Structure formats: structure tokens, C-alpha cells
């Protein structure tokens, strides 16, 4: 079974444990995010009416993603912000107007605790578990910008090896929308390994209005990308460390190159930019 994320032992930093932070230096030039870090649910919600085995599945969390995020933060000396609760409670990688913000049905599993959601309960989950996570990301970004070190946003996710009976050929995917700066760097670095299949906006598209990086990357003009890694490759700690090391090597080289760092740290808004 995948190990419990280490960050859960240090949770409690956010409102009702909405998020956990890992300390790091603004000078690292990177802010690491993990929107689906945990399968846990607050005690008051029980299992949302699901059989406990369902909470081990990808519908509840991104298996292995928290371990990669933790390892990557340590290798880069970068700060990280991770969610503390399952995406079934509320999905912090969705916009507030997205119908999948709180899922009633996920990959064939009906979620009884979400079926009769009241407006009051929806507002409570947003205020208690969603907004504090995004406010913490804003705080880190604001501090880095104030210090003259616009952060590169790296969001760690994972996906199932097989979907609807079809094996996915990619080992990882880089997701992006209007700003390809970081995606280009990551794809170029990953494709140096000829045995590695890295998808460009595969197996999902990064063009999701309102998602986490739309809010904190596109709207702020910060370079950003989602790194999706196949779950069987990061199910265990050694795979998590290996992938963190691979990503850290690419980011370290890019940020050590003066012109590349300047390019990545330029604040851009839909084609116009300020330095």
C-alpha cells in the first residue's frame, strides 16, 4: 500500500488543518503545490458513506503525489503547500463554479455523503477547506514577489496506469494552458531520456479555467505547470524519490542558467509582461 504522507504528521498549520506547509527558501525560486495530497477525511464526515476501500483509490487522492512533493521540496530547499483532506470532500484543483468541485459520482462510485449537499454545507466546505489552502498559496506567492523572486509554480499530481480498459503509454505528463514557459523546460529535460514517454497536455489537458494554476499562475502571470506522474511509478517511496530527483535536476539546471531563470521569473499576463 502507498505510505501515509509525512506531511500529515505536521498538519494543523491551516484553518482546521485545511493545508500543511513545508518550509523552504524564497530564494529557491520555486513554490511546490499538491492539490490532492491526502485521502483523509475529517472525523465528522466519516467515510462520506463509502466503503473504506474506496478511499484507497485514485478517486480520493493522487497516489504518491505527496511523497514526490515532499522529496522535491527537500531537494530544492523550496516551500510547499499541500492539502490535508481528500478531494472527495472538496477538490482544491477546481474553480468554485465547476460542477466537479464536490463530486457526487466519481469513476463509478456514488458518494453518499455528497448526494444531498445543502447550500450551507457547500459554503462551509469552501470556507473551511478550500479557501484557506488557496489563501496560503497566495501568501507564499506574495512574499516571494515582495522579495523580488517571482516563484515558479510546480504542482504535483498522479494518474492511473489504465483508464476504461486502455493502458496509458505515458510515464508522465506536463499540463499547461496559456503559458508554456515551464512546460517547455520540463518537457525538454524529460525527453533527454529516450526511454521516457512524456506527454504534452496528456493524459489530461491543462486548459481548465478556474483550476489551481489558473488562479495562481495565469491570473498572477507566474510561470507554472502541472506534473502528472503515473501512479504505479510513484506508489512507493523509492519511486517518489527517483521522480523528485529527476524533476529537481531539471529545475535546478534551468534556474541556475541566468537567462532561463529570468525568463521563468518574468511576470507575464496574456502576452504582455513586466520584469
N, C-alpha and C positions, 0 to 999 in steps of 0.2 A: 504493500500500500504506500501511496505517497506520504512523506513525512509531514507532520504539522509544521507550518511556517514558524520560524524562530521569532518573527516579529510579533506573533500573538502573545508571547511572554512579556512583551514590552508595551502592549496596548494600554489604552487608558489615557492617552495624551489628548484625544479629541473628545468632543461632547458625547457622553455616553459611549465612549470607545468607538466613535464613528470611523476613526482612522488611526493609523500608527505612523510615526515618523522615525526615520533612521538618520542620525546626524551626519552631516558632511560639510564640506567647504564650498562656499560660493565660488572660489577660485577654480574649482574643478571644471566649471563651465557647463555642467550637466545637472539636470533635475530628473530623477527617475520616478516613474509612476507605475502603479499596479492597481488597476480598477477592479479586478476580480480575484483578489489575493486569497480570500478565505471562504470556506464552506460553512462557517459557524453561523448560528442564528441566536439572537438574544433570547434569554430564558423564557420571557413572556410569550414568545411566538412558538415555542416547542419546535416541532419539525415542519411547521406550516401544513400539518396533516399528511405529510409524505412519509413513506417508509424510509427508515434511516439509510438504506442502501442507495436511495435516490440522491441523497446528499453527497455521496461519493462521486457522482457522475459530473460530467462537464456542465450540466445544466445549473449546478450550484456554484461552481468556481472554475478558474482556469488552472488546471492541474499543473503543478511545477513552476508556475509563473512567479510566485512569491519567492521561491528559493533562488531563481535566476536574478530577480530584482535585488534581493539581499546581497548575493555574491557580487553582483555588478557594482552596487553601491560601495561595498568594501574595497573592491579593486580600484575604483576610480576616486575614492575618497569623496563621493558625491552624496548629497542628501537624497532621501527617497520618501515618498508618501504612498502608503498602501491602505486599502480598505480593510476593515476588520470583520465585515459581515458578508454573507452570501449575496450574490447577485439576485437570488430569488426574493430577497427582502426588498431590495431596490437596486436597479442597475446604474451604477455611477458613470457608466460609459454611454449613457443615453441622454438626449435632451429632455427637458421637462414636458414637452408636448409629444414625445414619442410614445406610441401605444405599447411598446415593449419595455417601458420604464419599470413596470411591475407586471411580471408575467403570470398569466392565468393558466397557460398551457405552454410547456417547453419540451420540445423533442419527444412528443407523445405522452408526457407526464402531466396530468392535471394537478395543479397546485391548489388544494382545498382552501388553504389559508388566504389565498388571494382572489378567490372566486367572487366573493361578495364584499369587495373593498368599498368602504364608505369614503366620501369626500374628506371627512375628518381624519380617517386613518391614513389616507394618501398624503394629506398635508402634514401629518405627524411624521411619517417616514421621510418625507422630503426635508423637513426642518431638522430632524434628529440624526439622520444617517447620510443624507445626500449633500445638503448644503455645507455642513462642517468640513467634509472631505474637499470639496471644491474651494472653500474659503482658505483651507490650509495650503492648497496648491498656489492660490493667489498670493498668500503671504510670502511663500518662498520665492515666487517669481518677482514680486515687488521688491523684496530685499536684494535680490541679485541685480535687478535693473538699477536700483538706487546706488549699488556699488559699482556700476559701470560694467557688469559682467552678465549681459543677457544670456539666460540659460538655454541650452539645447534640451528639449523635452523628449525623453525616451520612455515610451510606455510599453511594458512587457505583458504579453498575452500568450495564450496557447490554444491549440485546436486539436480536434480528434483526428487520428490517422485515417479513419474511414467515415464516410458520410453517405447514408442511404445506400449502403452496399458497395460503394465505389471507393477504392483506395486513393488517397490523395498523394500525388507524386512529390510534393514539395517537402523539404526538410524544414523550411521556414518561409515566411512571407514578410515583406515590408509594405506597410499600408500608409498611404498618404493621400492628400487631396489637392489643394491649390499650390502648395509649396513643396517642391521636390528636393530642396537642398539637402536635407539629412537623408532622405530616401536614396538619393543618388550616391552619397558617400557610403552608406551601408551596403547597398546592392553591389557597388564596385568592389568593396572589400570582401564581401561574402563570396562573390563569384571568382575570386582568386583561387578558391578551392574547387577544382574541376569536378570533384565528386559530390559537391553540394548543390542541391537544386533549390534556388531561392526565388520565390515568386514575387512579381511586381504587382501589388494590389491583388494578390492571391494568398490563401483561398477565399478571402473576402476583399471587398473594396473599402478603402479608407475614406470614401466620399460619403460620409454620414453627417449631415447637418445636425448640429447640436451636441455631438458626442464630446468626450473629454478634451481631445486635442483640437476640435473645432473651437471650443470655448477658450482654451488656454494657449493654443498655438496660433491658429488662424486669426482669431479676434485680437490677439496681442502682437501679432507679427513675429512670433518666435519660431525658429526652426524646430521641426518636430517630426516624429514618425512613430508608428506602432510597429513593434517587432513581434510577430506571431511565430511561435515555435511549436512543432508537432509534439503532442503530449508524450508519446512513447519515448521521445529522445530526452525528456527532462523529468520523467516520472520519479527518478531517484537523484540523490544529492550529487553523485559524481557527474551525471549528465547536466545538472543545473550549473555546476562549477565549470564544466567544459564549455557550455554555451556562453556563460557570463564572461569567461576568459576570451573567447572568440570575439564577442562584441566589444569588450574592453580594449582589446588590441586595436580594433578598427577605430574606435572613438579616440583613443589616446594618440594614435598616429595623426588623425585628422586635426585634433585640437592643438597638437604640437607644431603643426605647419601654420605659420603666421597668416598667410593669405586665406587658407581654408578656414581657420578659426574666425578670422574677420568676416568672411563670407557667411559662416554659420551664425555668428553673433550679431549680424546686421538685423535690425528690426524692420520687417517688411510688411506692408499692408497692400495686398491685392495688386502687386506690380509696382507700387511706389514704395520708397523706403527712406528711412533716416538712419544715420550712423550713430 
